[in-house]
Amino acid sequence: MSTNKHIAILGAGNLGEAIAKGFAGNFGAGNITLTRRHLSRLDHLKERGFQTTSDNKEAVSKATYIFLCVQPKQLEDVVKGIEPVLDAKKHILVSTITGVSLDVIQSYLKDEFAIIRAMPNTAAAISESMTCVCGNELAGDHLSKVEEMFKSLGETLIIEERLMKAATVLAASGIAFFLRYIRAATQGGIELGFEAEEAQKIAMQTARGAASLLVEGSAHPEREIDKVTTPMGCTIAGLNEMEHQGLSSALIKGIVASFEKINRITE
Ligand SMILES: NC(=O)c1ccc[n+]([C@@H]2O[C@H](COP(=O)([O-])OP(=O)(O)OC[C@H]3O[C@@H](n4cnc5c(N)ncnc54)[C@H](OP(=O)(O)O)[C@@H]3O)[C@@H](O)[C@H]2O)c1
């Protein structure tokens, strides 16, 4: 997708930078303005052709799509700070901020705006994010346009806002859950005789292969498991022992515990 619209990314930290790099291929770095207060920390991005400033209002006045990528506690000040140059007929606000609803963002503003929430994960940095998006009524067609923009960072899904916290757990926290599995498999491999690097390489590629079988083959996990579990064989022995120890149950309980926690710490 290409757009002749200028993009502003307010708060170009870890996530804002990853988004900027992903968008640059499609929209051109020169069409993207990045902001943060410590401007010198954006020098490496300026060298790559991005526009940079510590003035959020300046960035907003040039842009159509405004990506809000600051920490949750910084959001209200940032939104109220740019309000004098915001135009409800021109600007679309896109928030990546965890746990702040569309209504809360709207409550910081006098005019009614098209507002979209996006929940990417850290794999955005290598264009392998899973990004869920939702929008308010005014977002209209912009929701699918913004979803299309996030496709340059990986896979996307439009969801209802009520599922945004669940998406945060499954996709953003999910990165940590899968990484812990890879680390545990690596430790098992070391115990069986591999060097750490070799074991990690085998675990990483095997995890990637398992996911690719589902993504590219549109298969069901249990059908793929059936293919590698010979009757009375070693795979089913290991798998059943993992289940006796509570593997699936531990994963489901962990996901639910994360969800309960996010509900407690956000409104
Ligand atoms: N990291 C992820 O994978 C991830 C995934 C999903 C959602 N999120 C959400 O994305 C947001 C950003 O996360 P992050 O990990 O990228 O945090 P981060 O690295 O701390 O980035 C936030 C950036 O905002 C800048 N900032 C603070 N106040 C500002 C202001 N008034 N004007 C302009 N820039 C300002 C900070 O730079 P200065 O101090 O130099 O201003 C900082 O670089 C969070 O709300 C988080 O919930 C993150």
The ligand as an SDF file (V2000), in Angstrom:
LIG
                    3D

 48 52  0  0  0  0  0  0  0  0999 V2000
    7.2080   -2.3660   23.1190 N   0  0  0  0  0  0  0  0  0  0  0  0
    6.2170   -3.1250   22.6540 C   0  0  0  0  0  0  0  0  0  0  0  0
    6.3980   -4.2150   22.1260 O   0  0  0  0  0  0  0  0  0  0  0  0
    4.8080   -2.6480   22.7390 C   0  0  0  0  0  0  0  0  0  0  0  0
    3.8020   -3.4660   22.1810 C   0  0  0  0  0  0  0  0  0  0  0  0
    2.4870   -2.9880   22.2140 C   0  0  0  0  0  0  0  0  0  0  0  0
    2.2020   -1.7520   22.7630 C   0  0  0  0  0  0  0  0  0  0  0  0
    3.2030   -1.0010   23.3140 N   0  0  0  0  0  0  0  0  0  0  0  0
    2.8740    0.3240   23.8610 C   0  0  0  0  0  0  0  0  0  0  0  0
    3.5910    1.2780   23.1030 O   0  0  0  0  0  0  0  0  0  0  0  0
    3.9650    2.3750   23.9340 C   0  0  0  0  0  0  0  0  0  0  0  0
    5.4540    2.6290   23.7760 C   0  0  0  0  0  0  0  0  0  0  0  0
    6.1820    1.4950   24.2290 O   0  0  0  0  0  0  0  0  0  0  0  0
    7.7650    1.4650   24.0680 P   0  0  0  0  0  0  0  0  0  0  0  0
    8.2050    0.1430   24.5450 O   0  0  0  0  0  0  0  0  0  0  0  0
    8.1440    1.9130   22.6890 O   0  0  0  0  0  0  0  0  0  0  0  0
    8.1800    2.6210   25.1210 O   0  0  0  0  0  0  0  0  0  0  0  0
    9.4410    3.5860   25.1030 P   0  0  0  0  0  0  0  0  0  0  0  0
   10.6020    2.8930   24.4720 O   0  0  0  0  0  0  0  0  0  0  0  0
    9.5760    4.1280   26.4800 O   0  0  0  0  0  0  0  0  0  0  0  0
    9.0210    4.7620   24.1100 O   0  0  0  0  0  0  0  0  0  0  0  0
    8.2700    5.8770   24.4860 C   0  0  0  0  0  0  0  0  0  0  0  0
    8.9650    7.0820   23.9010 C   0  0  0  0  0  0  0  0  0  0  0  0
    8.1610    8.2190   24.1160 O   0  0  0  0  0  0  0  0  0  0  0  0
    9.0320    9.3270   24.1750 C   0  0  0  0  0  0  0  0  0  0  0  0
    8.3130   10.4230   24.8250 N   0  0  0  0  0  0  0  0  0  0  0  0
    7.9510   10.5640   26.1130 C   0  0  0  0  0  0  0  0  0  0  0  0
    7.2930   11.7120   26.3080 N   0  0  0  0  0  0  0  0  0  0  0  0
    7.2140   12.3000   25.1030 C   0  0  0  0  0  0  0  0  0  0  0  0
    6.6500   13.5070   24.6380 C   0  0  0  0  0  0  0  0  0  0  0  0
    6.0320   14.3820   25.4810 N   0  0  0  0  0  0  0  0  0  0  0  0
    6.7570   13.8210   23.3240 N   0  0  0  0  0  0  0  0  0  0  0  0
    7.3620   12.9680   22.4640 C   0  0  0  0  0  0  0  0  0  0  0  0
    7.9470   11.8230   22.8480 N   0  0  0  0  0  0  0  0  0  0  0  0
    7.8630   11.5000   24.1450 C   0  0  0  0  0  0  0  0  0  0  0  0
   10.2380    8.8220   24.9570 C   0  0  0  0  0  0  0  0  0  0  0  0
   11.4310    9.4690   24.5690 O   0  0  0  0  0  0  0  0  0  0  0  0
   11.9840   10.7680   25.3400 P   0  0  0  0  0  0  0  0  0  0  0  0
   12.1490   10.3810   26.7830 O   0  0  0  0  0  0  0  0  0  0  0  0
   13.2610   11.0720   24.6210 O   0  0  0  0  0  0  0  0  0  0  0  0
   10.9290   11.7900   25.1330 O   0  0  0  0  0  0  0  0  0  0  0  0
   10.3200    7.3580   24.5280 C   0  0  0  0  0  0  0  0  0  0  0  0
   11.3040    7.1790   23.5390 O   0  0  0  0  0  0  0  0  0  0  0  0
    3.5660    2.0230   25.3590 C   0  0  0  0  0  0  0  0  0  0  0  0
    2.4130    2.7420   25.7060 O   0  0  0  0  0  0  0  0  0  0  0  0
    3.2820    0.5250   25.3090 C   0  0  0  0  0  0  0  0  0  0  0  0
    2.2140    0.2050   26.1550 O   0  0  0  0  0  0  0  0  0  0  0  0
    4.4950   -1.4140   23.2930 C   0  0  0  0  0  0  0  0  0  0  0  0
  1  2  1  0
  2  3  2  0
  2  4  1  0
  4  5  1  0
  4 48  2  0
  5  6  2  0
  6  7  1  0
  7  8  2  0
  8  9  1  0
  8 48  1  0
  9 10  1  0
  9 46  1  0
 10 11  1  0
 11 12  1  0
 11 44  1  0
 12 13  1  0
 13 14  1  0
 14 15  2  0
 14 16  1  0
 14 17  1  0
 17 18  1  0
 18 19  2  0
 18 20  1  0
 18 21  1  0
 21 22  1  0
 22 23  1  0
 23 24  1  0
 23 42  1  0
 24 25  1  0
 25 26  1  0
 25 36  1  0
 26 27  1  0
 26 35  1  0
 27 28  2  0
 28 29  1  0
 29 30  1  0
 29 35  2  0
 30 31  1  0
 30 32  2  0
 32 33  1  0
 33 34  2  0
 34 35  1  0
 36 37  1  0
 36 42  1  0
 37 38  1  0
 38 39  2  0
 38 40  1  0
 38 41  1  0
 42 43  1  0
 44 45  1  0
 44 46  1  0
 46 47  1  0
M  CHG  2   8   1  16  -1
M  END
$$$$
